[in-house]
Amino acid sequence: MIMKQILRTIGGLILVALFLLSSTTSVQAEHEWDHRYTISGKVLDLDGDAVRGVKVEIDCSPGKSDESLCSLNKERGSSTGLSGIYELVLHFHSSDHGKTLILTVEGEEFNHTIDLEGGDGKMAEEDRYVTMDLRLSSEVPVWSYYMPFIVMTILIIFTILFIMKKKEIWMFAPKAVQTGAVERTDLVNCPKCDAKLRSDNMVRHLTSKHWMKENEAKALVGLSDEEEANTMVLRL
């Protein structure tokens, strides 16, 4: 009997906990919905082509966007990628319905009135997702079309160089390999990483790349002081 009462009590507590959890999740979701407003679309040039590499920002200078809208969104902006699409995720309240927001792109202004009620006069979640294409009336600098490609190319080059340095390939290889004095197949593996280098360069590699003490590095590669002195003579 006592066991049944205990089980009933535990079951009741679990049900209450689940109810409170679902209520909290529902309130949190509604709270987040009540503060989110998204404007997205394309930035277009005079010919209607997508403009890449430009930034869409909120104009919060005096006399522009409503001050209450800027208080939480002043630093927010969105850059157009390769597709020319921007997306501004803003923080608004229900009381901001009907207020004016001004977006700027390349020095041009675009007015937007916050509409949280749609056409039926009732606030709904779908009314907080707005599509707004921004068509520029002046010529766009040519470099803006190619800037994303330039940035992408630079990132790729730096990534390749980083990998080559990590793997000690080409100009990052030990000098003995670069000059042809030693073939890559004659090199040994580093016990700490996947680098390949001459055995007489191993101690220097471990101390400079892996921050090991010199005596620890020598012990790791099994190199005596006499052998180290001989390799120093060879390097000179």
Secondary structure, 3 states (H helix, E strand, C coil): CHHHHHHHHHHHHHHHHHHHHHHHHHHHHHHHHHHEEEEEEEEECCCCCECCCCEEEECCCCCCCCHHHHHHHCCCEEECCCCCEEEEEEECCHHHCCCEEEEEECCEEEEEECCCCCCCCCCCHHHHEEECCEECCCCCCHHHHHHHHHHHHHHHHHHHHHHHHHHCCHHHCCHHHHCCCCCHHHCEECCCCCCEECHHHHHHHHHHHCCCCHHHHHHHHCCCHHHHHHHHHHHC
